[in-house]
Amino acid sequence: MKEKLLLHTCCAPCSIYIINQLLDKFDLTVYFFNPNIFPEEEYLQRLSEIKRFCQSRGIDYIEANYQPNEWLNFIRGYENEPEKGFRCSLCFNLRLGKTAEFAKANDFDWFCTTLTMGRQKNSLQVLDAGRKAETKYLVKFYDRDFKKNFGVQVTDWLAKQLGLYRQDYCGCIFSKN
């Protein structure tokens, strides 16, 4: 019997390669928790794409509540930080903390994230947030930098082949600007 893994996902294009990597190893559930995504229409577009992909593959997915005000309060005071700055670290800590908390509460053995696939993301920041959440919630973090070994190129090709919506910014209002 495979161990259960909860995969935090930010969008379908970043997820498809990673999902393919994990399906053979784990009993996989996709978890969409992204209160940072702005505007709501963008959030709904990304959610729709990951749902469509998961349904086409028979993969379980969970949508957490969309709470952009919680995110804005969490990063308050760091709105003017540059991309890959402390605001991003806070964002990763919030999202991966909630993922680990959900994983622990729902008897998952592991949690992981697709955030290391993002071109605008500092993978070291993401992995650090995951390790902090692992320590706090006592659920194992599958820490991989999925950009390595041509991950971005493969995921770009797969997303194009599947006709997935591809956004042009990280997701938050500050990255959009």
Secondary structure as a PSIPRED ss2 file (coil, helix, strand):
# PSIPRED VFORMAT (PSIPRED V4.0)

   1 M C   1.000  0.000  0.000
   2 K C   1.000  0.000  0.000
   3 E E   0.000  0.000  1.000
   4 K E   0.000  0.000  1.000
   5 L E   0.000  0.000  1.000
   6 L E   0.000  0.000  1.000
   7 L E   0.000  0.000  1.000
   8 H E   0.000  0.000  1.000
   9 T C   1.000  0.000  0.000
  10 C C   1.000  0.000  0.000
  11 C C   1.000  0.000  0.000
  12 A H   0.000  1.000  0.000
  13 P H   0.000  1.000  0.000
  14 C H   0.000  1.000  0.000
  15 S H   0.000  1.000  0.000
  16 I H   0.000  1.000  0.000
  17 Y H   0.000  1.000  0.000
  18 I H   0.000  1.000  0.000
  19 I H   0.000  1.000  0.000
  20 N H   0.000  1.000  0.000
  21 Q H   0.000  1.000  0.000
  22 L H   0.000  1.000  0.000
  23 L C   1.000  0.000  0.000
  24 D C   1.000  0.000  0.000
  25 K C   1.000  0.000  0.000
  26 F E   0.000  0.000  1.000
  27 D E   0.000  0.000  1.000
  28 L E   0.000  0.000  1.000
  29 T E   0.000  0.000  1.000
  30 V E   0.000  0.000  1.000
  31 Y E   0.000  0.000  1.000
  32 F E   0.000  0.000  1.000
  33 F C   1.000  0.000  0.000
  34 N C   1.000  0.000  0.000
  35 P C   1.000  0.000  0.000
  36 N C   1.000  0.000  0.000
  37 I C   1.000  0.000  0.000
  38 F C   1.000  0.000  0.000
  39 P C   1.000  0.000  0.000
  40 E H   0.000  1.000  0.000
  41 E H   0.000  1.000  0.000
  42 E H   0.000  1.000  0.000
  43 Y H   0.000  1.000  0.000
  44 L H   0.000  1.000  0.000
  45 Q H   0.000  1.000  0.000
  46 R H   0.000  1.000  0.000
  47 L H   0.000  1.000  0.000
  48 S H   0.000  1.000  0.000
  49 E H   0.000  1.000  0.000
  50 I H   0.000  1.000  0.000
  51 K H   0.000  1.000  0.000
  52 R H   0.000  1.000  0.000
  53 F H   0.000  1.000  0.000
  54 C H   0.000  1.000  0.000
  55 Q H   0.000  1.000  0.000
  56 S H   0.000  1.000  0.000
  57 R H   0.000  1.000  0.000
  58 G C   1.000  0.000  0.000
  59 I C   1.000  0.000  0.000
  60 D E   0.000  0.000  1.000
  61 Y E   0.000  0.000  1.000
  62 I E   0.000  0.000  1.000
  63 E E   0.000  0.000  1.000
  64 A C   1.000  0.000  0.000
  65 N C   1.000  0.000  0.000
  66 Y C   1.000  0.000  0.000
  67 Q C   1.000  0.000  0.000
  68 P H   0.000  1.000  0.000
  69 N H   0.000  1.000  0.000
  70 E H   0.000  1.000  0.000
  71 W H   0.000  1.000  0.000
  72 L H   0.000  1.000  0.000
  73 N H   0.000  1.000  0.000
  74 F H   0.000  1.000  0.000
  75 I C   1.000  0.000  0.000
  76 R C   1.000  0.000  0.000
  77 G C   1.000  0.000  0.000
  78 Y C   1.000  0.000  0.000
  79 E C   1.000  0.000  0.000
  80 N C   1.000  0.000  0.000
  81 E C   1.000  0.000  0.000
  82 P C   1.000  0.000  0.000
  83 E C   1.000  0.000  0.000
  84 K C   1.000  0.000  0.000
  85 G C   1.000  0.000  0.000
  86 F H   0.000  1.000  0.000
  87 R H   0.000  1.000  0.000
  88 C H   0.000  1.000  0.000
  89 S H   0.000  1.000  0.000
  90 L H   0.000  1.000  0.000
  91 C H   0.000  1.000  0.000
  92 F H   0.000  1.000  0.000
  93 N H   0.000  1.000  0.000
  94 L H   0.000  1.000  0.000
  95 R H   0.000  1.000  0.000
  96 L H   0.000  1.000  0.000
  97 G H   0.000  1.000  0.000
  98 K H   0.000  1.000  0.000
  99 T H   0.000  1.000  0.000
 100 A H   0.000  1.000  0.000
 101 E H   0.000  1.000  0.000
 102 F H   0.000  1.000  0.000
 103 A H   0.000  1.000  0.000
 104 K H   0.000  1.000  0.000
 105 A H   0.000  1.000  0.000
 106 N C   1.000  0.000  0.000
 107 D C   1.000  0.000  0.000
 108 F C   1.000  0.000  0.000
 109 D C   1.000  0.000  0.000
 110 W E   0.000  0.000  1.000
 111 F E   0.000  0.000  1.000
 112 C E   0.000  0.000  1.000
 113 T E   0.000  0.000  1.000
 114 T C   1.000  0.000  0.000
 115 L H   0.000  1.000  0.000
 116 T H   0.000  1.000  0.000
 117 M H   0.000  1.000  0.000
 118 G C   1.000  0.000  0.000
 119 R C   1.000  0.000  0.000
 120 Q C   1.000  0.000  0.000
 121 K C   1.000  0.000  0.000
 122 N C   1.000  0.000  0.000
 123 S H   0.000  1.000  0.000
 124 L H   0.000  1.000  0.000
 125 Q H   0.000  1.000  0.000
 126 V H   0.000  1.000  0.000
 127 L H   0.000  1.000  0.000
 128 D H   0.000  1.000  0.000
 129 A H   0.000  1.000  0.000
 130 G H   0.000  1.000  0.000
 131 R H   0.000  1.000  0.000
 132 K H   0.000  1.000  0.000
 133 A H   0.000  1.000  0.000
 134 E H   0.000  1.000  0.000
 135 T H   0.000  1.000  0.000
 136 K H   0.000  1.000  0.000
 137 Y H   0.000  1.000  0.000
 138 L C   1.000  0.000  0.000
 139 V C   1.000  0.000  0.000
 140 K E   0.000  0.000  1.000
 141 F E   0.000  0.000  1.000
 142 Y C   1.000  0.000  0.000
 143 D C   1.000  0.000  0.000
 144 R C   1.000  0.000  0.000
 145 D C   1.000  0.000  0.000
 146 F C   1.000  0.000  0.000
 147 K C   1.000  0.000  0.000
 148 K C   1.000  0.000  0.000
 149 N C   1.000  0.000  0.000
 150 F C   1.000  0.000  0.000
 151 G H   0.000  1.000  0.000
 152 V H   0.000  1.000  0.000
 153 Q H   0.000  1.000  0.000
 154 V H   0.000  1.000  0.000
 155 T H   0.000  1.000  0.000
 156 D H   0.000  1.000  0.000
 157 W H   0.000  1.000  0.000
 158 L H   0.000  1.000  0.000
 159 A H   0.000  1.000  0.000
 160 K H   0.000  1.000  0.000
 161 Q H   0.000  1.000  0.000
 162 L H   0.000  1.000  0.000
 163 G C   1.000  0.000  0.000
 164 L C   1.000  0.000  0.000
 165 Y C   1.000  0.000  0.000
 166 R C   1.000  0.000  0.000
 167 Q C   1.000  0.000  0.000
 168 D C   1.000  0.000  0.000
 169 Y C   1.000  0.000  0.000
 170 C C   1.000  0.000  0.000
 171 G C   1.000  0.000  0.000
 172 C C   1.000  0.000  0.000
 173 I H   0.000  1.000  0.000
 174 F H   0.000  1.000  0.000
 175 S H   0.000  1.000  0.000
 176 K H   0.000  1.000  0.000
 177 N C   1.000  0.000  0.000
